[in-house]
Amino acid sequence: MKQHFQAKGFTLVELLVVIAIIGILVGLLLPAIQAARESARRTQCVNQLKQMILAMHNVVDAHQVYPSGGIEPWPDVEDYSKNGTPYGPEKQGLSWAFQILPYMEEGSVHGQGSTTGIMDSQVAMYFCPSRRPPTRASVAPYAWLMDYAALTPIRSRDQLGDAAFDALLTNDVACIRAYGFWGLRLYGNDFNPRTKDQLGANFEPFWGVIVRSSYWVRAGSRGASPATDIKDLGYGGIVTPEKVTDGTSKTAVLAEKRLRPSYYFDYEYHDDRGWSDGWDPDTIRMTMCPPSQDGDIYYAGGFPRILGVIPGLPVGSAHSAGFNTAFADASVSLLSYNIDQEMFNRLGHRADGDVIDLDSL
């Protein structure tokens, strides 16, 4: 007797239900996977900042001072070297990021001896993986860029007085005017920096751990004629550990830079010379500018700012949770974008006398 078996399969409705369930599961898993990947990228970013601040400690051990922030935009290493050996922190015109290279196993890059060779050298650690891979500027001389900066504050409330400080704090005036960034009360940078005496009452001192150098050499001169080609700007000496009187665990030194996503791989005036720059927004950012996540529009003074000096001065990151910040004791913390503006300035100030409890942030 024959038995008949009927082959059974999915009906169209059952198939659609299965597909829908798979789609829901994928939809639930993707955010978790993306969050895990971002967590790993943020951890790598923290580790890179940790290596940079530890390298600064090694600079202190070797020279008894922190690195300087360099002297001016686009310096030539030939002007700040002797017989092919770059000067130390007190005479170095290139950035803090250049000065710490020998202590990050990048001595061969540090010893290139030529500006062209340096700008042609990639330092992978200077890029946050949440933002972009190692990237070169899109315009000549196509220097390798970086995603981190040293912090420079303005004078504290006690130093300026309540009225003057509040005037700079209101509507982000200090940020809009780049108050104190160049050692000036008004915005202005030149490639032949003026001395403290020439600036007179317009001079603003530097109060971060990383400060602007006072040793200037005329571009291209290599210091050939000291009477005309070398100048002591008189800004003050490079910072020693003893000058960080607020305590190393309470003083912020480095942070991630704020950038515009649509220009990660395109030209930005504050993201063009990268890690080999001198005192410039490529490597230095202001603590009196409100931090914010990367975005094409930055809000300052209650208005959107797309062009001009403002986008090149704040810190920030590609992380949604906040921006990583390295402190002088070699610790790294994730700070909120909503941090109080004056408090952030106090964190960047090495000697304002106001010690902040980081657990309260």
N, C-alpha and C positions, 0 to 999 in steps of 0.2 A: 504494500500500500504506500503510495507516494505521499510524502508530507511537503507542504508548500510553506516556504518561509518568505516573509515579506521584508525586504531590506528597508531599514528605517534610517532616516537622516534628519538634519535640522530643517525645520520649516523656515520660511523667510522671516517670520516674526521672531522665532527663537534666535536666528542669526543676528538680527538687528539688535535684540536685547543683549546678546553676548558682546557685540561690537560696542554698544553703549556702555556696558559695564567696564570693558577694557579702556574705553576713552576716559571714563571717570577715574579709574585707577591711575592712568597715566597723568591725568590732570592733577591728581593728588600727590603723585610722586615727584613730578617735575619741580615744583617749588622747593620740596625738601632736598632734592639733588642740587638744585641751584644754590640753595642756602648753604649746603655742605661745601660746595665748591668755593663760594664766597668766603666762608669761614676759613678754609684752607688758604685762600689768597690773602686774606687779612692777616692770618698768622705769619705768612711769609713776609708781608710788609712790616709787621712788628719786628721780626727777626732781622730784617735789613736795617731798620732804624737802630736796633740794638747794636749791631755791628758797627754802625757809624759812630754812635756815641762812645762805644768802647774804644774805637780808634782814636777819638778825641782824648780819652784818658791816657792813651799811650803817647799822644803828642805832649800832653802835660808832663808825663814822666820824663820825656826826652828833652823838653825845652823849658819846663816850669811855667809855661803859659798855654792857654787855649789857642787854637788856630784863630787867625784873624778872618774877617769876612772879605779880605781883598780890598782893593783901592778904588776901582772905577769899572765901568762897563768895558768889556772886550780888551783886557790887557794882554800883552805879549809876554810869554814866559822868558824870552830872551832878555827883556828889560829887568827881570827879577831873578836873575841867575848870575853865577860867576863861574867861568870856565866850564859851563855846561851843567853845573850843579845848582838846582833851584835854592833860593834863599829860604830860611826858616820863617816862622810865623810873623816875626816883627818887621820883616822887610818884604814879605811876599805880597804881590799885587793880585795873584789869582785867588780863587775862592777857598773857603774852608774845605770844600769837597775835593779840591786838588791837594790840599795840604795833608789830608788824612790818608791818601792813597797808599803810602808805604806801609801803613799799619793795617791794611786790609788785603795784603798780598797782591797789591797792584803797583809794586815798586817800579816795574818796567814801564808802566804808563807814566808814572810820576817823573821818571828819568828820561823821557823822550828827548828833551832838549830843544824842541821846536814847537812853536804854536800850532803849526799845521799838523804835526804828528800827534799832538795832544787832542786837538779837535777831531782828529780822525780815529780816536780811540774810544771804544765802547766800554762802559762800566755797567754790566747788567744789574748790579745791586742797586743802582740809582733809579730803577723803574718799579713802580708798584704794579703787580700782576693784575690787580683789579681794574687798572686803567688802560695800560697799553704795554706791548712788548718793548724791548729796547728800540728806540726810535731816533732817527736823525732829523735835523731841521730840514725843511723843504726848500730853503733858499741857501745860496752860497754864504759862508763856506761849508754848509752842511754839517755843522757840529752835532755831536751826540748830546741829547737833551738829558733832563733829569726831572724827577717828580717830588723832590724834597727841598726844603729850605731851612736856613737858620732864622731865628726869630729876633726881631728888634722892636723894643717897646718905646713909648714916649716917657717923659718924666711922670712921676706919680702925682697923685692929688696933693700930697704933702709938699712936694717940691714945687709944683706950679701954683698952688693955692686953689681953693674951691671954685672961685669964679672962672679962672682961666681954664681949669681942667674941665669944668662943666660945659664951657663954651666949645671946647674941642670935642667933647663927647656928644653933645647935642647934634642930631642930624648927621652923625658920622663926619663931622668937619675935619677931624684929624686925618681920617682915611682919605677923604676927598682931596685934601690939600697935601697929602703925603708928608704931613707935619713931622719933621725930624728925620725922615728917612735918609736924606742925603747930608744930614748935619745942618739943615736949614729949616727955618720956620715956615718958609713957603716952598712950594714944589719947584724943583729945578735941578737938573744934573748937567754937568759939563765934563768934557774930557780933559780939562786942565783944572783940576779941583783947586779951589781957593783955600788959603790957610785959615786957621781959627782967627788970627788977628785981622785978616782981610774981611772975614765975615762979620766980625764985631758982635753987635747985639743980635744979629740974625743967626748966630751959631747955636745949634742944639746938640748937646752931648749925647753919646750913645750909652745905653744902660743895659744892654743885653749881655749875655756871656760871650757871644760872637760880636765883635765891634769892627767898625771900619778902620782899616790901617791908616797910619799917618805917613807912611813912606811912599812917596810918589816919584816915578821916573817918567820923563817925557816919552811918549810912545815912539818907538823906533830908534831912540837915541842910545839905548843900552847903558845909560848913565855915563856917556863919554865925557861930558863937561859938567862936573858937579855944580858949578856956579849957576848954570842955567837949566840943566836937565834933571837935577835931583832936588826934591823939595821935602822938608819936614812940615807937614800940615799942622802939627800941634794939636791933633784931636785928642790926645791922651794915649797912654800905653795900652798894649794888648792885655787882656784880662788874665789875672792869676787866680788860682783857687781861693786865695784869701779875700779877693774882692767879691766873691759870691756870698755875701753876708746873710742873705735870706735862707741859706742852706741849699745844698745841692739837690736834695730830694724835693724841694719846693720851687725850684727854678727851671722853667722850660727852656730848652735850647734849640731843638729841631722839631719840625712838623711836616706834614704833607702839604704840598702846594694846591691851591685851587686853580683849576684849569677849565677851559670850555671844551666840552666833548667834541663839538664839530671841528675843533682846531687841534685835536690830539696829534694829528699827522699833517698839519698845515702850519703856516707861519703865524706866530704871535710875537710881538715885540718883547714880551717878558718870558718867552720860551723859545729863544732862538740860538743862544750861545751855550745854554745848558750848564753842565757841571763845571766846565772850565772857565766860566765867567768870573768877574770880580764882584765888587759891590754893586749889585743890580738885582731887579726882581726875579731874575732866573734862579738866584741862589739865596735871596733874602726876602722875607715877608714881614709885614707889620702886625703886631698883636693888637693894635687899636682899630683894625678893620674887622668887622663881624665875620667869623668863620661861616662857611656854608658848603654844602655838597656841590660837586662839579655841576655846572649848568651854563647854558649859553648866555643867560642874563643874570647879572649880579645886582642886588638891590643895596643901594647906599643912600643915606639921607632921605629915605622914603621913596626914591625913584629908581627905575630900572637903569642900570648902567651897562651898556654893551661895548662901547669904545672908550678910549681914553686911558688915563693912568690907573683908574680904580681896579679893573679886573686883574691887574698884575700885582696887586699888593696883599690880598687876603690869603689865608690858609684855607684848606679844605681838602676834600678827597673824593674818590669815586665810591667810597663805602657809604651805605645808607645810614648806618648806625652812628657815625661820627668820624673823627679824624685822629690818626695816631700821632702821639707827641712824645718825644724823648726828653728826659730830664737830666740834669747835670750829674746825678748819681748813677746814671746808666740804666734807669728804669724807663719803661715805655708804657703809656696809658692811652686808652681810647677816650677822647674828650667829646662831649656833646656839642653839636652845632649851636645849641641854645645856651652855651655858657655865657654868663654875664660879661659884657664887653670890658668893663673896668677890671673885673676879676682876671680875665685873660691877659690884660696888659700887666697886671700885678704878677702873674705867673712868669711872664717874660722878663720882668725887671729883676735884676740880680740883687738889688740892695734898697728896696723901697721900705723895708721894715715891716711889711705886712705878710705874715706867714700864713699860707692858705692850706686848709685841711683838704687834701685831694679826695678823701672819702665823702666829703660833702658835695662834690660836684656831680 
